[in-house]
Structure formats: structure tokens, C-alpha cells
Amino acid sequence: MLRKDDITVQNVTIPASPASRLERLFPPVEESSTILLACPRGDYSASRIARAVEDCDAHLLNLNITSDGENFDNRIIAELRVSHRNPESVGRSLERYGYEVVDAEGAPLADDSLMRSRYDELMHYLGI
């Protein structure tokens, strides 16, 4: 049996500090955005939320239920992190699925030099 297949071998240790635990649970992703959504308790479905995100060709990076439900008429409030820099298309998809988008925060736009280098790479691949 290979070492990677042996479930008795555990090399992972839980970090002691809260900051390192958060860093482990939510590793930084440059191309991501955060969405806060609300729904009645009976309408919550993690698989349905994931399907709504994937309908926009995005990946669901994190899905967390928050403790903010008391502030929103005892509804479930979930925080999502998705693999798009701009959360607008994912927010529209979630609303089509019947979820209310409370807040959305996208990553800041890339600086001009990064955008220029990406453009140059694209033109190189296109042969222009």
C-alpha cells in the first residue's frame, strides 16, 4: 500500500492560533469574490447554491453559514466565495434560483501592467 493511501498516517496538525486557522480554512485566492446571501430556512440547499454558481462557469470555493440570521428575520445567511473576480453574474444566477443576494464584494481590478501582460500573452497565442 502506498503511503498516500494509508489512512492511519496523519501528518496534518491543527494550527494553534485563530489567525492561522482562518488562513488554513480560507487560503487567499487572487481570482475570487465574496457573496452574502439570505434565504428562508426551508429553502436552503447547498447543492442548489453550488449549481447556481456553476451555471456561471464559476467554482464554489467556500460556503459558510453565518450567525447573522437574527438580523434578517431568522433566515439563513450564507457567505460564499466564488472563483470569479466580478460577482455580478453569480449574484444574478443565485437570484434566478430564488436566493436573495444581500451583499457582494469583488476583488479589485488588476493593475494596468498585469492586464497588459495578459493581453500580450493572448495576442502571442493567437499569433497576432
N, CA, C and O atoms as a GROMACS GRO file, in nm:
protein
  512
    1MET      N    1   0.084  -0.118   0.000
    1MET     CA    2   0.000   0.000   0.000
    1MET      C    3   0.089   0.125   0.000
    1MET      O    4   0.188   0.133   0.074
    2LEU      N    5   0.054   0.218  -0.081
    2LEU     CA    6   0.129   0.344  -0.087
    2LEU      C    7   0.102   0.427   0.038
    2LEU      O    8  -0.005   0.417   0.099
    3ARG      N    9   0.197   0.509   0.075
    3ARG     CA   10   0.184   0.593   0.193
    3ARG      C   11   0.065   0.687   0.180
    3ARG      O   12  -0.004   0.713   0.279
    4LYS      N   13   0.040   0.739   0.060
    4LYS     CA   14  -0.070   0.832   0.041
    4LYS      C   15  -0.206   0.765   0.059
    4LYS      O   16  -0.305   0.832   0.089
    5ASP      N   17  -0.212   0.632   0.042
    5ASP     CA   18  -0.337   0.558   0.058
    5ASP      C   19  -0.358   0.507   0.200
    5ASP      O   20  -0.467   0.459   0.232
    6ASP      N   21  -0.258   0.516   0.283
    6ASP     CA   22  -0.268   0.467   0.420
    6ASP      C   23  -0.337   0.572   0.506
    6ASP      O   24  -0.281   0.678   0.533
    7ILE      N   25  -0.459   0.542   0.549
    7ILE     CA   26  -0.536   0.641   0.626
    7ILE      C   27  -0.491   0.650   0.771
    7ILE      O   28  -0.536   0.738   0.843
    8THR      N   29  -0.404   0.560   0.815
    8THR     CA   30  -0.356   0.568   0.953
    8THR      C   31  -0.245   0.670   0.968
    8THR      O   32  -0.216   0.713   1.080
    9VAL      N   33  -0.183   0.710   0.858
    9VAL     CA   34  -0.076   0.809   0.863
    9VAL      C   35  -0.138   0.947   0.855
    9VAL      O   36  -0.200   0.981   0.754
   10GLN      N   37  -0.122   1.026   0.957
   10GLN     CA   38  -0.177   1.161   0.962
   10GLN      C   39  -0.064   1.259   0.987
   10GLN      O   40  -0.006   1.261   1.096
   11ASN      N   41  -0.032   1.339   0.888
   11ASN     CA   42   0.075   1.437   0.902
   11ASN      C   43   0.022   1.578   0.920
   11ASN      O   44   0.100   1.673   0.919
   12VAL      N   45  -0.109   1.593   0.936
   12VAL     CA   46  -0.169   1.725   0.947
   12VAL      C   47  -0.185   1.761   1.094
   12VAL      O   48  -0.236   1.681   1.174
   13THR      N   49  -0.142   1.881   1.130
   13THR     CA   50  -0.162   1.929   1.266
   13THR      C   51  -0.250   2.052   1.261
   13THR      O   52  -0.240   2.133   1.168
   14ILE      N   53  -0.335   2.067   1.360
   14ILE     CA   54  -0.425   2.181   1.366
   14ILE      C   55  -0.348   2.300   1.422
   14ILE      O   56  -0.288   2.290   1.529
   15PRO      N   57  -0.348   2.412   1.351
   15PRO     CA   58  -0.276   2.530   1.398
   15PRO      C   59  -0.334   2.581   1.530
   15PRO      O   60  -0.453   2.569   1.556
   16ALA      N   61  -0.248   2.638   1.612
   16ALA     CA   62  -0.290   2.683   1.744
   16ALA      C   63  -0.359   2.819   1.742
   16ALA      O   64  -0.458   2.838   1.813
   17SER      N   65  -0.310   2.912   1.664
   17SER     CA   66  -0.365   3.047   1.669
   17SER      C   67  -0.489   3.059   1.580
   17SER      O   68  -0.497   2.994   1.476
   18PRO      N   69  -0.586   3.142   1.621
   18PRO     CA   70  -0.706   3.161   1.539
   18PRO      C   71  -0.674   3.217   1.400
   18PRO      O   72  -0.740   3.179   1.303
   19ALA      N   73  -0.576   3.303   1.390
   19ALA     CA   74  -0.541   3.360   1.259
   19ALA      C   75  -0.488   3.253   1.164
   19ALA      O   76  -0.523   3.253   1.046
   20SER      N   77  -0.406   3.163   1.214
   20SER     CA   78  -0.353   3.057   1.128
   20SER      C   79  -0.462   2.956   1.092
   20SER      O   80  -0.457   2.895   0.985
   21ARG      N   81  -0.559   2.938   1.180
   21ARG     CA   82  -0.673   2.851   1.147
   21ARG      C   83  -0.756   2.912   1.035
   21ARG      O   84  -0.796   2.842   0.942
   22LEU      N   85  -0.781   3.042   1.042
   22LEU     CA   86  -0.855   3.109   0.935
   22LEU      C   87  -0.778   3.103   0.804
   22LEU      O   88  -0.837   3.083   0.698
   23GLU      N   89  -0.648   3.121   0.810
   23GLU     CA   90  -0.565   3.114   0.690
   23GLU      C   91  -0.570   2.975   0.629
   23GLU      O   92  -0.568   2.960   0.506
   24ARG      N   93  -0.578   2.873   0.713
   24ARG     CA   94  -0.587   2.735   0.664
   24ARG      C   95  -0.724   2.707   0.601
   24ARG      O   96  -0.732   2.639   0.499
   25LEU      N   97  -0.831   2.758   0.662
   25LEU     CA   98  -0.965   2.734   0.612
   25LEU      C   99  -0.998   2.819   0.489
   25LEU      O  100  -1.072   2.776   0.401
   26PHE      N  101  -0.944   2.939   0.484
   26PHE     CA  102  -0.973   3.032   0.376
   26PHE      C  103  -0.843   3.081   0.313
   26PHE      O  104  -0.804   3.196   0.331
   27PRO      N  105  -0.774   2.994   0.239
   27PRO     CA  106  -0.649   3.038   0.178
   27PRO      C  107  -0.677   3.149   0.077
   27PRO      O  108  -0.780   3.148   0.009
   28PRO      N  109  -0.586   3.244   0.066
   28PRO     CA  110  -0.609   3.354  -0.028
   28PRO      C  111  -0.614   3.306  -0.172
   28PRO      O  112  -0.532   3.224  -0.215
   29VAL      N  113  -0.711   3.357  -0.246
   29VAL     CA  114  -0.726   3.326  -0.388
   29VAL      C  115  -0.741   3.460  -0.459
   29VAL      O  116  -0.834   3.535  -0.431
   30GLU      N  117  -0.650   3.489  -0.551
   30GLU     CA  118  -0.650   3.619  -0.618
   30GLU      C  119  -0.776   3.639  -0.702
   30GLU      O  120  -0.834   3.747  -0.701
   31GLU      N  121  -0.816   3.538  -0.775
   31GLU     CA  122  -0.932   3.547  -0.864
   31GLU      C  123  -1.057   3.500  -0.792
   31GLU      O  124  -1.112   3.394  -0.825
   32SER      N  125  -1.105   3.575  -0.694
   32SER     CA  126  -1.224   3.534  -0.621
   32SER      C  127  -1.303   3.655  -0.575
   32SER      O  128  -1.253   3.767  -0.573
   33SER      N  129  -1.428   3.630  -0.539
   33SER     CA  130  -1.513   3.733  -0.481
   33SER      C  131  -1.602   3.668  -0.376
   33SER      O  132  -1.616   3.546  -0.370
   34THR      N  133  -1.662   3.753  -0.293
   34THR     CA  134  -1.744   3.706  -0.181
   34THR      C  135  -1.886   3.754  -0.199
   34THR      O  136  -1.910   3.869  -0.237
   35ILE      N  137  -1.981   3.665  -0.171
   35ILE     CA  138  -2.124   3.697  -0.182
   35ILE      C  139  -2.192   3.656  -0.053
   35ILE      O  140  -2.168   3.548  -0.001
   36LEU      N  141  -2.277   3.743  -0.002
   36LEU     CA  142  -2.358   3.714   0.115
   36LEU      C  143  -2.502   3.697   0.068
   36LEU      O  144  -2.558   3.788   0.006
   37LEU      N  145  -2.562   3.581   0.095
   37LEU     CA  146  -2.699   3.559   0.050
   37LEU      C  147  -2.788   3.518   0.167
   37LEU      O  148  -2.740   3.467   0.269
   38ALA      N  149  -2.919   3.543   0.149
   38ALA     CA  150  -3.017   3.511   0.252
   38ALA      C  151  -3.127   3.426   0.190
   38ALA      O  152  -3.160   3.441   0.072
   39CYS      N  153  -3.183   3.336   0.271
   39CYS     CA  154  -3.295   3.255   0.226
   39CYS      C  155  -3.372   3.202   0.346
   39CYS      O  156  -3.315   3.190   0.455
   40PRO      N  157  -3.498   3.170   0.329
   40PRO     CA  158  -3.573   3.106   0.437
   40PRO      C  159  -3.511   2.971   0.470
   40PRO      O  160  -3.454   2.905   0.382
   41ARG      N  161  -3.521   2.929   0.595
   41ARG     CA  162  -3.458   2.804   0.639
   41ARG      C  163  -3.500   2.685   0.554
   41ARG      O  164  -3.418   2.598   0.525
   42GLY      N  165  -3.624   2.678   0.514
   42GLY     CA  166  -3.673   2.565   0.436
   42GLY      C  167  -3.623   2.561   0.293
   42GLY      O  168  -3.630   2.457   0.228
   43ASP      N  169  -3.572   2.674   0.244
   43ASP     CA  170  -3.525   2.683   0.105
   43ASP      C  171  -3.375   2.663   0.090
   43ASP      O  172  -3.323   2.661  -0.021
   44TYR      N  173  -3.304   2.647   0.204
   44TYR     CA  174  -3.158   2.633   0.196
   44TYR      C  175  -3.120   2.496   0.140
   44TYR      O  176  -3.168   2.393   0.187
   45SER      N  177  -3.034   2.496   0.040
   45SER     CA  178  -2.981   2.373  -0.017
   45SER      C  179  -2.841   2.403  -0.071
   45SER      O  180  -2.825   2.479  -0.167
   46ALA      N  181  -2.740   2.342  -0.008
   46ALA     CA  182  -2.602   2.367  -0.051
   46ALA      C  183  -2.580   2.322  -0.195
   46ALA      O  184  -2.509   2.388  -0.270
   47SER      N  185  -2.640   2.210  -0.234
   47SER     CA  186  -2.621   2.163  -0.370
   47SER      C  187  -2.687   2.256  -0.472
   47SER      O  188  -2.636   2.274  -0.582
   48ARG      N  189  -2.799   2.314  -0.435
   48ARG     CA  190  -2.867   2.408  -0.525
   48ARG      C  191  -2.786   2.537  -0.539
   48ARG      O  192  -2.778   2.595  -0.648
   49ILE      N  193  -2.728   2.582  -0.430
   49ILE     CA  194  -2.641   2.701  -0.434
   49ILE      C  195  -2.520   2.672  -0.523
   49ILE      O  196  -2.483   2.755  -0.606
   50ALA      N  197  -2.459   2.556  -0.506
   50ALA     CA  198  -2.344   2.519  -0.588
   50ALA      C  199  -2.382   2.512  -0.736
   50ALA      O  200  -2.305   2.553  -0.822
   51ARG      N  201  -2.499   2.460  -0.766
   51ARG     CA  202  -2.545   2.452  -0.904
   51ARG      C  203  -2.564   2.592  -0.962
   51ARG      O  204  -2.528   2.616  -1.078
   52ALA      N  205  -2.619   2.684  -0.883
   52ALA     CA  206  -2.638   2.821  -0.931
   52ALA      C  207  -2.503   2.887  -0.960
   52ALA      O  208  -2.491   2.961  -1.058
   53VAL      N  209  -2.403   2.860  -0.878
   53VAL     CA  210  -2.270   2.916  -0.901
   53VAL      C  211  -2.208   2.854  -1.026
   53VAL      O  212  -2.148   2.925  -1.107
   54GLU      N  213  -2.221   2.723  -1.040
   54GLU     CA  214  -2.161   2.655  -1.154
   54GLU      C  215  -2.230   2.689  -1.286
   54GLU      O  216  -2.170   2.673  -1.392
   55ASP      N  217  -2.354   2.736  -1.280
   55ASP     CA  218  -2.422   2.781  -1.403
   55ASP      C  219  -2.352   2.900  -1.466
   55ASP      O  220  -2.373   2.928  -1.584
   56CYS      N  221  -2.270   2.970  -1.392
   56CYS     CA  222  -2.195   3.086  -1.442
   56CYS      C  223  -2.050   3.050  -1.473
   56CYS      O  224  -1.966   3.138  -1.486
   57ASP      N  225  -2.022   2.922  -1.485
   57ASP     CA  226  -1.885   2.875  -1.508
   57ASP      C  227  -1.790   2.922  -1.399
   57ASP      O  228  -1.675   2.957  -1.426
   58ALA      N  229  -1.838   2.923  -1.276
   58ALA     CA  230  -1.756   2.958  -1.161
   58ALA      C  231  -1.748   2.836  -1.069
   58ALA      O  232  -1.829   2.744  -1.079
   59HIS      N  233  -1.651   2.838  -0.982
   59HIS     CA  234  -1.636   2.733  -0.882
   59HIS      C  235  -1.671   2.789  -0.745
   59HIS      O  236  -1.638   2.903  -0.713
   60LEU      N  237  -1.738   2.710  -0.666
   60LEU     CA  238  -1.770   2.747  -0.529
   60LEU      C  239  -1.651   2.710  -0.442
   60LEU      O  240  -1.624   2.592  -0.421
   61LEU      N  241  -1.579   2.811  -0.393
   61LEU     CA  242  -1.459   2.787  -0.315
   61LEU      C  243  -1.490   2.766  -0.168
   61LEU      O  244  -1.430   2.680  -0.104
   62ASN      N  245  -1.582   2.843  -0.113
   62ASN     CA  246  -1.625   2.831   0.026
   62ASN      C  247  -1.774   2.856   0.036
   62ASN      O  248  -1.828   2.939  -0.037
   63LEU      N  249  -1.840   2.784   0.125
   63LEU     CA  250  -1.981   2.806   0.156
   63LEU      C  251  -1.994   2.791   0.307
   63LEU      O  252  -1.977   2.682   0.361
   64ASN      N  253  -2.025   2.901   0.374
   64ASN     CA  254  -2.034   2.902   0.519
   64ASN      C  255  -2.164   2.963   0.565
   64ASN      O  256  -2.206   3.067   0.514
   65ILE      N  257  -2.230   2.899   0.660
   65ILE     CA  258  -2.348   2.955   0.723
   65ILE      C  259  -2.300   3.047   0.834
   65ILE      O  260  -2.216   3.009   0.916
   66THR      N  261  -2.353   3.168   0.837
   66THR     CA  262  -2.310   3.265   0.937
   66THR      C  263  -2.409   3.269   1.053
   66THR      O  264  -2.514   3.205   1.049
   67SER      N  265  -2.375   3.344   1.155
   67SER     CA  266  -2.463   3.360   1.271
   67SER      C  267  -2.546   3.488   1.261
   67SER      O  268  -2.597   3.536   1.362
   68ASP      N  269  -2.560   3.544   1.142
   68ASP     CA  270  -2.632   3.670   1.122
   68ASP      C  271  -2.782   3.652   1.104
   68ASP      O  272  -2.851   3.749   1.074
   69GLY      N  273  -2.834   3.533   1.122
   69GLY     CA  274  -2.975   3.505   1.095
   69GLY      C  275  -3.072   3.587   1.177
   69GLY      O  276  -3.181   3.619   1.129
   70GLU      N  277  -3.036   3.623   1.300
   70GLU     CA  278  -3.125   3.702   1.386
   70GLU      C  279  -3.149   3.841   1.328
   70GLU      O  280  -3.255   3.899   1.350
   71ASN      N  281  -3.054   3.893   1.255
   71ASN     CA  282  -3.066   4.027   1.197
   71ASN      C  283  -3.150   4.028   1.069
   71ASN      O  284  -3.186   4.135   1.020
   72PHE      N  285  -3.182   3.911   1.015
   72PHE     CA  286  -3.255   3.902   0.889
   72PHE      C  287  -3.380   3.815   0.905
   72PHE      O  288  -3.399   3.720   0.829
   73ASP      N  289  -3.464   3.846   1.002
   73ASP     CA  290  -3.590   3.775   1.024
   73ASP      C  291  -3.570   3.625   1.039
   73ASP      O  292  -3.650   3.545   0.991
   74ASN      N  293  -3.463   3.588   1.107
   74ASN     CA  294  -3.434   3.448   1.137
   74ASN      C  295  -3.419   3.362   1.010
   74ASN      O  296  -3.453   3.244   1.011
   75ARG      N  297  -3.369   3.421   0.902
   75ARG     CA  298  -3.339   3.346   0.781
   75ARG      C  299  -3.195   3.297   0.787
   75ARG      O  300  -3.116   3.344   0.868
   76ILE      N  301  -3.163   3.205   0.701
   76ILE     CA  302  -3.025   3.157   0.692
   76ILE      C  303  -2.945   3.257   0.609
   76ILE      O  304  -2.987   3.298   0.500
   77ILE      N  305  -2.831   3.295   0.661
   77ILE     CA  306  -2.739   3.385   0.591
   77ILE      C  307  -2.613   3.304   0.561
   77ILE      O  308  -2.549   3.252   0.652
   78ALA      N  309  -2.578   3.295   0.434
   78ALA     CA  310  -2.461   3.219   0.393
   78ALA      C  311  -2.362   3.311   0.324
   78ALA      O  312  -2.400   3.402   0.250
   79GLU      N  313  -2.235   3.286   0.349
   79GLU     CA  314  -2.129   3.360   0.283
   79GLU      C  315  -2.059   3.265   0.186
   79GLU      O  316  -2.015   3.157   0.224
   80LEU      N  317  -2.051   3.308   0.061
   80LEU     CA  318  -1.990   3.226  -0.044
   80LEU      C  319  -1.864   3.294  -0.095
   80LEU      O  320  -1.857   3.417  -0.101
   81ARG      N  321  -1.767   3.216  -0.132
   81ARG     CA  322  -1.652   3.268  -0.205
   81ARG      C  323  -1.648   3.192  -0.336
   81ARG      O  324  -1.646   3.068  -0.337
   82VAL      N  325  -1.647   3.264  -0.445
   82VAL     CA  326  -1.653   3.204  -0.578
   82VAL      C  327  -1.529   3.243  -0.659
   82VAL      O  328  -1.459   3.338  -0.625
   83SER      N  329  -1.506   3.168  -0.765
   83SER     CA  330  -1.382   3.186  -0.842
   83SER      C  331  -1.396   3.286  -0.956
   83SER      O  332  -1.336   3.268  -1.062
   84HIS      N  333  -1.472   3.390  -0.935
   84HIS     CA  334  -1.481   3.500  -1.032
   84HIS      C  335  -1.441   3.628  -0.961
   84HIS      O  336  -1.475   3.650  -0.845
   85ARG      N  337  -1.370   3.711  -1.033
   85ARG     CA  338  -1.330   3.841  -0.977
   85ARG      C  339  -1.452   3.933  -0.962
   85ARG      O  340  -1.459   4.011  -0.867
   86ASN      N  341  -1.545   3.923  -1.055
   86ASN     CA  342  -1.666   4.006  -1.053
   86ASN      C  343  -1.784   3.918  -1.012
   86ASN      O  344  -1.815   3.823  -1.084
   87PRO      N  345  -1.850   3.946  -0.900
   87PRO     CA  346  -1.957   3.859  -0.851
   87PRO      C  347  -2.094   3.883  -0.913
   87PRO      O  348  -2.190   3.815  -0.875
   88GLU      N  349  -2.107   3.976  -1.006
   88GLU     CA  350  -2.239   4.013  -1.058
   88GLU      C  351  -2.311   3.898  -1.127
   88GLU      O  352  -2.429   3.876  -1.100
   89SER      N  353  -2.244   3.826  -1.214
   89SER     CA  354  -2.311   3.717  -1.287
   89SER      C  355  -2.353   3.605  -1.192
   89SER      O  356  -2.460   3.548  -1.208
   90VAL      N  357  -2.270   3.575  -1.093
   90VAL     CA  358  -2.305   3.471  -0.995
   90VAL      C  359  -2.422   3.518  -0.910
   90VAL      O  360  -2.510   3.439  -0.878
   91GLY      N  361  -2.424   3.646  -0.873
   91GLY     CA  362  -2.535   3.701  -0.797
   91GLY      C  363  -2.667   3.693  -0.873
   91GLY      O  364  -2.770   3.660  -0.815
   92ARG      N  365  -2.663   3.722  -1.002
   92ARG     CA  366  -2.785   3.712  -1.083
   92ARG      C  367  -2.833   3.568  -1.091
   92ARG      O  368  -2.953   3.541  -1.085
   93SER      N  369  -2.740   3.475  -1.105
   93SER     CA  370  -2.777   3.334  -1.110
   93SER      C  371  -2.840   3.289  -0.979
   93SER      O  372  -2.939   3.216  -0.979
   94LEU      N  373  -2.782   3.331  -0.867
   94LEU     CA  374  -2.838   3.295  -0.736
   94LEU      C  375  -2.979   3.352  -0.720
   94LEU      O  376  -3.066   3.286  -0.664
   95GLU      N  377  -3.002   3.472  -0.770
   95GLU     CA  378  -3.135   3.532  -0.762
   95GLU      C  379  -3.234   3.457  -0.851
   95GLU      O  380  -3.351   3.445  -0.816
   96ARG      N  381  -3.189   3.407  -0.966
   96ARG     CA  382  -3.277   3.325  -1.051
   96ARG      C  383  -3.317   3.197  -0.980
   96ARG      O  384  -3.426   3.145  -1.003
   97TYR      N  385  -3.231   3.146  -0.893
   97TYR     CA  386  -3.261   3.026  -0.816
   97TYR      C  387  -3.344   3.056  -0.691
   97TYR      O  388  -3.377   2.965  -0.616
   98GLY      N  389  -3.377   3.182  -0.670
   98GLY     CA  390  -3.464   3.220  -0.558
   98GLY      C  391  -3.394   3.267  -0.432
   98GLY      O  392  -3.459   3.284  -0.329
   99TYR      N  393  -3.264   3.288  -0.438
   99TYR     CA  394  -3.190   3.337  -0.322
   99TYR      C  395  -3.178   3.489  -0.330
   99TYR      O  396  -3.172   3.546  -0.438
  100GLU      N  397  -3.174   3.553  -0.215
  100GLU     CA  398  -3.158   3.698  -0.208
  100GLU      C  399  -3.012   3.732  -0.182
  100GLU      O  400  -2.955   3.690  -0.081
  101VAL      N  401  -2.951   3.806  -0.272
  101VAL     CA  402  -2.812   3.849  -0.254
  101VAL      C  403  -2.814   3.974  -0.168
  101VAL      O  404  -2.866   4.078  -0.208
  102VAL      N  405  -2.756   3.964  -0.049
  102VAL     CA  406  -2.754   4.074   0.047
  102VAL      C  407  -2.637   4.167   0.020
  102VAL      O  408  -2.650   4.289   0.029
  103ASP      N  409  -2.522   4.109  -0.013
  103ASP     CA  410  -2.402   4.188  -0.037
  103ASP      C  411  -2.309   4.109  -0.129
  103ASP      O  412  -2.311   3.986  -0.128
  104ALA      N  413  -2.230   4.179  -0.205
  104ALA     CA  414  -2.132   4.116  -0.292
  104ALA      C  415  -2.009   4.204  -0.298
  104ALA      O  416  -2.019   4.326  -0.310
  105GLU      N  417  -1.894   4.142  -0.290
  105GLU     CA  418  -1.768   4.215  -0.293
  105GLU      C  419  -1.672   4.144  -0.386
  105GLU      O  420  -1.638   4.028  -0.363
  106GLY      N  421  -1.630   4.213  -0.488
  106GLY     CA  422  -1.536   4.154  -0.583
  106GLY      C  423  -1.394   4.194  -0.553
  106GLY      O  424  -1.368   4.290  -0.479
  107ALA      N  425  -1.303   4.121  -0.610
  107ALA     CA  426  -1.162   4.154  -0.597
  107ALA      C  427  -1.135   4.281  -0.677
  107ALA      O  428  -1.198   4.304  -0.780
  108PRO      N  429  -1.042   4.362  -0.632
  108PRO     CA  430  -1.011   4.483  -0.710
  108PRO      C  431  -0.957   4.446  -0.846
  108PRO      O  432  -0.894   4.342  -0.865
  109LEU      N  433  -0.982   4.533  -0.940
  109LEU     CA  434  -0.934   4.508  -1.076
  109LEU      C  435  -0.782   4.502  -1.078
  109LEU      O  436  -0.714   4.568  -0.999
  110ALA      N  437  -0.732   4.423  -1.168
  110ALA     CA  438  -0.587   4.409  -1.179
  110ALA      C  439  -0.527   4.541  -1.226
  110ALA      O  440  -0.592   4.621  -1.293
  111ASP      N  441  -0.402   4.562  -1.190
  111ASP     CA  442  -0.336   4.685  -1.232
  111ASP      C  443  -0.308   4.679  -1.382
  111ASP      O  444  -0.318   4.573  -1.445
  112ASP      N  445  -0.275   4.793  -1.437
  112ASP     CA  446  -0.256   4.804  -1.582
  112ASP      C  447  -0.145   4.715  -1.635
  112ASP      O  448  -0.158   4.659  -1.744
  113SER      N  449  -0.036   4.701  -1.559
  113SER     CA  450   0.075   4.619  -1.609
  113SER      C  451   0.035   4.472  -1.616
  113SER      O  452   0.074   4.402  -1.710
  114LEU      N  453  -0.043   4.424  -1.520
  114LEU     CA  454  -0.089   4.286  -1.525
  114LEU      C  455  -0.185   4.264  -1.641
  114LEU      O  456  -0.175   4.164  -1.712
  115MET      N  457  -0.277   4.357  -1.661
  115MET     CA  458  -0.370   4.345  -1.773
  115MET      C  459  -0.295   4.351  -1.906
  115MET      O  460  -0.328   4.278  -1.999
  116ARG      N  461  -0.195   4.436  -1.915
  116ARG     CA  462  -0.116   4.447  -2.039
  116ARG      C  463  -0.041   4.317  -2.066
  116ARG      O  464  -0.036   4.272  -2.180
  117SER      N  465   0.017   4.257  -1.962
  117SER     CA  466   0.090   4.132  -1.983
  117SER      C  467  -0.004   4.019  -2.025
  117SER      O  468   0.033   3.935  -2.107
  118ARG      N  469  -0.124   4.016  -1.969
  118ARG     CA  470  -0.221   3.914  -2.009
  118ARG      C  471  -0.266   3.935  -2.154
  118ARG      O  472  -0.283   3.839  -2.230
  119TYR      N  473  -0.284   4.060  -2.190
  119TYR     CA  474  -0.321   4.091  -2.329
  119TYR      C  475  -0.210   4.048  -2.425
  119TYR      O  476  -0.236   3.990  -2.530
  120ASP      N  477  -0.086   4.078  -2.388
  120ASP     CA  478   0.027   4.040  -2.472
  120ASP      C  479   0.037   3.887  -2.486
  120ASP      O  480   0.066   3.838  -2.595
  121GLU      N  481   0.014   3.814  -2.379
  121GLU     CA  482   0.014   3.668  -2.386
  121GLU      C  483  -0.096   3.615  -2.477
  121GLU      O  484  -0.074   3.522  -2.554
  122LEU      N  485  -0.214   3.674  -2.467
  122LEU     CA  486  -0.326   3.634  -2.553
  122LEU      C  487  -0.292   3.657  -2.700
  122LEU      O  488  -0.315   3.570  -2.784
  123MET      N  489  -0.238   3.773  -2.730
  123MET     CA  490  -0.201   3.803  -2.869
  123MET      C  491  -0.091   3.709  -2.917
  123MET      O  492  -0.090   3.670  -3.034
  124HIS      N  493   0.000   3.672  -2.830
  124HIS     CA  494   0.105   3.576  -2.866
  124HIS      C  495   0.044   3.442  -2.903
  124HIS      O  496   0.083   3.382  -3.004
  125TYR      N  497  -0.051   3.394  -2.822
  125TYR     CA  498  -0.115   3.265  -2.851
  125TYR      C  499  -0.200   3.270  -2.976
  125TYR      O  500  -0.210   3.170  -3.048
  126LEU      N  501  -0.261   3.383  -3.003
  126LEU     CA  502  -0.342   3.397  -3.123
  126LEU      C  503  -0.257   3.416  -3.248
  126LEU      O  504  -0.306   3.404  -3.360
  127GLY      N  505  -0.129   3.444  -3.227
  127GLY     CA  506  -0.038   3.462  -3.339
  127GLY      C  507  -0.050   3.596  -3.406
  127GLY      O  508  -0.020   3.608  -3.524
  128ILE      N  509  -0.093   3.696  -3.333
  128ILE     CA  510  -0.109   3.830  -3.389
  128ILE      C  511   0.011   3.914  -3.355
  128ILE      O  512   0.017   4.031  -3.393
   0.00000   0.00000   0.00000
